[in-house]
Amino acid sequence: MCLVRDGTIPSGFADVSCRWADPATPTSAAKADEASKLVGTGILPATSRVTLDRIGLSDAEQKQVATDRVANPSLAEVIAASAARQTNGA
């Protein structure tokens, strides 16, 4: 509308885009299976926002997951941090 009316796109609107969604209705198990396979094959990182989007977590849930990861690191993260400390200290 602005482009037609004013001949320009207002600043801040240049980054607006459309996000298409799959019209299918996969089950939660199917979404989790897909994400697990994409992470397991190295296509997506486990901590990626894309991965959390794929399994259907809302923005609020994703923020909570990020907070929880800091407060409660996974066993793999604890082992990786320990290995990094040993490598850097050696």
C-alpha positions as YAML, in Angstrom:
chain: A
units: angstrom
residues:
- id: 1
  name: MET
  ca: [0.00, 0.00, 0.00]
- id: 2
  name: CYS
  ca: [2.75, 2.45, 0.99]
- id: 3
  name: LEU
  ca: [4.73, 1.62, -2.14]
- id: 4
  name: VAL
  ca: [1.71, 2.41, -4.32]
- id: 5
  name: ARG
  ca: [0.74, 5.52, -2.36]
- id: 6
  name: ASP
  ca: [4.19, 6.99, -1.63]
- id: 7
  name: GLY
  ca: [6.42, 5.30, -4.17]
- id: 8
  name: THR
  ca: [8.76, 4.00, -1.44]
- id: 9
  name: ILE
  ca: [8.83, 1.36, 1.25]
- id: 10
  name: PRO
  ca: [9.11, 2.89, 4.76]
- id: 11
  name: SER
  ca: [12.27, 2.04, 6.69]
- id: 12
  name: GLY
  ca: [11.76, -1.01, 8.86]
- id: 13
  name: PHE
  ca: [9.40, -2.62, 6.37]
- id: 14
  name: ALA
  ca: [12.17, -3.85, 4.07]
- id: 15
  name: ASP
  ca: [12.80, -6.77, 6.43]
- id: 16
  name: VAL
  ca: [9.16, -7.90, 6.50]
- id: 17
  name: SER
  ca: [8.72, -11.31, 4.94]
- id: 18
  name: CYS
  ca: [6.18, -14.07, 4.70]
- id: 19
  name: ARG
  ca: [6.74, -17.31, 6.58]
- id: 20
  name: TRP
  ca: [4.94, -20.17, 4.89]
- id: 21
  name: ALA
  ca: [3.84, -23.16, 6.89]
- id: 22
  name: ASP
  ca: [3.20, -26.74, 5.88]
- id: 23
  name: PRO
  ca: [-0.58, -27.19, 5.52]
- id: 24
  name: ALA
  ca: [-0.31, -30.76, 6.80]
- id: 25
  name: THR
  ca: [-0.95, -31.48, 10.45]
- id: 26
  name: PRO
  ca: [1.87, -33.74, 11.61]
- id: 27
  name: THR
  ca: [1.66, -35.26, 15.08]
- id: 28
  name: SER
  ca: [3.98, -34.12, 17.84]
- id: 29
  name: ALA
  ca: [5.72, -37.48, 17.56]
- id: 30
  name: ALA
  ca: [6.28, -36.99, 13.82]
- id: 31
  name: LYS
  ca: [7.74, -33.51, 14.38]
- id: 32
  name: ALA
  ca: [10.00, -34.82, 17.16]
- id: 33
  name: ASP
  ca: [11.12, -37.73, 14.95]
- id: 34
  name: GLU
  ca: [11.93, -35.36, 12.09]
- id: 35
  name: ALA
  ca: [13.88, -33.01, 14.37]
- id: 36
  name: SER
  ca: [15.74, -35.94, 15.94]
- id: 37
  name: LYS
  ca: [16.80, -37.19, 12.53]
- id: 38
  name: LEU
  ca: [17.84, -33.73, 11.31]
- id: 39
  name: VAL
  ca: [19.91, -33.17, 14.46]
- id: 40
  name: GLY
  ca: [21.31, -36.71, 14.44]
- id: 41
  name: THR
  ca: [22.56, -36.38, 10.87]
- id: 42
  name: GLY
  ca: [24.10, -32.99, 11.59]
- id: 43
  name: ILE
  ca: [21.77, -31.04, 9.32]
- id: 44
  name: LEU
  ca: [20.47, -28.92, 12.22]
- id: 45
  name: PRO
  ca: [22.16, -28.07, 15.52]
- id: 46
  name: ALA
  ca: [20.18, -29.28, 18.54]
- id: 47
  name: THR
  ca: [20.16, -25.82, 20.09]
- id: 48
  name: SER
  ca: [19.10, -23.99, 16.92]
- id: 49
  name: ARG
  ca: [15.98, -21.85, 16.93]
- id: 50
  name: VAL
  ca: [15.14, -23.54, 13.63]
- id: 51
  name: THR
  ca: [15.07, -26.91, 15.38]
- id: 52
  name: LEU
  ca: [12.78, -25.57, 18.10]
- id: 53
  name: ASP
  ca: [10.53, -24.05, 15.43]
- id: 54
  name: ARG
  ca: [10.36, -27.41, 13.64]
- id: 55
  name: ILE
  ca: [9.03, -29.14, 16.74]
- id: 56
  name: GLY
  ca: [6.43, -26.41, 17.23]
- id: 57
  name: LEU
  ca: [7.65, -24.55, 20.31]
- id: 58
  name: SER
  ca: [6.27, -21.02, 20.70]
- id: 59
  name: ASP
  ca: [8.58, -18.02, 21.13]
- id: 60
  name: ALA
  ca: [7.86, -18.00, 24.87]
- id: 61
  name: GLU
  ca: [8.65, -21.71, 25.14]
- id: 62
  name: GLN
  ca: [11.89, -21.23, 23.19]
- id: 63
  name: LYS
  ca: [12.97, -18.45, 25.57]
- id: 64
  name: GLN
  ca: [12.22, -20.70, 28.52]
- id: 65
  name: VAL
  ca: [14.21, -23.55, 26.95]
- id: 66
  name: ALA
  ca: [17.19, -21.19, 26.48]
- id: 67
  name: THR
  ca: [16.95, -20.11, 30.13]
- id: 68
  name: ASP
  ca: [16.64, -23.72, 31.28]
- id: 69
  name: ARG
  ca: [19.69, -24.75, 29.25]
- id: 70
  name: VAL
  ca: [21.82, -22.21, 31.09]
- id: 71
  name: ALA
  ca: [20.47, -23.24, 34.50]
- id: 72
  name: ASN
  ca: [20.47, -26.99, 33.79]
- id: 73
  name: PRO
  ca: [23.05, -27.99, 31.19]
- id: 74
  name: SER
  ca: [22.70, -31.41, 29.63]
- id: 75
  name: LEU
  ca: [25.14, -34.19, 30.43]
- id: 76
  name: ALA
  ca: [26.69, -33.76, 26.98]
- id: 77
  name: GLU
  ca: [27.23, -30.03, 27.63]
- id: 78
  name: VAL
  ca: [28.81, -30.74, 31.03]
- id: 79
  name: ILE
  ca: [31.16, -33.32, 29.48]
- id: 80
  name: ALA
  ca: [32.07, -30.96, 26.63]
- id: 81
  name: ALA
  ca: [32.82, -28.11, 29.07]
- id: 82
  name: SER
  ca: [34.95, -30.44, 31.20]
- id: 83
  name: ALA
  ca: [36.86, -31.65, 28.14]
- id: 84
  name: ALA
  ca: [37.43, -28.06, 27.02]
- id: 85
  name: ARG
  ca: [38.78, -27.11, 30.44]
- id: 86
  name: GLN
  ca: [41.14, -30.09, 30.41]
- id: 87
  name: THR
  ca: [42.33, -29.27, 26.89]
- id: 88
  name: ASN
  ca: [42.87, -25.60, 27.69]
- id: 89
  name: GLY
  ca: [44.55, -26.38, 31.02]
- id: 90
  name: ALA
  ca: [46.92, -28.98, 29.58]
...
